[in-house]
Amino acid sequence: MSLSELASAARPQIALADAQYWNEEHIDEVIANKHVQVLIHPTPAHARRPGPGWTGGRYTFMRSVLASEVGEQLYRNENR
């Protein structure tokens, strides 16, 4: 295996995290500079519903991704 093959094999394609890691600047940096897709639940597990300002835009988009079949499966497998 060449060094370039090793480097590309070790690079993650997706990052999964809990709501405590939600930081839009960091999400943008990882996507743009590291070329890694990010799935972070935008609502803390203890919250019954989204807090003020936690709706629309990226928050709604991330919830819809996590509610999809693929998003659900990825996130569920991570939290085992």
Helices and strands as residue ranges (DSSP letters): H 3-10, E 14-17, G 19-21, H 24-29, I 30-34, E 37-40, H 57-67, H 69-78
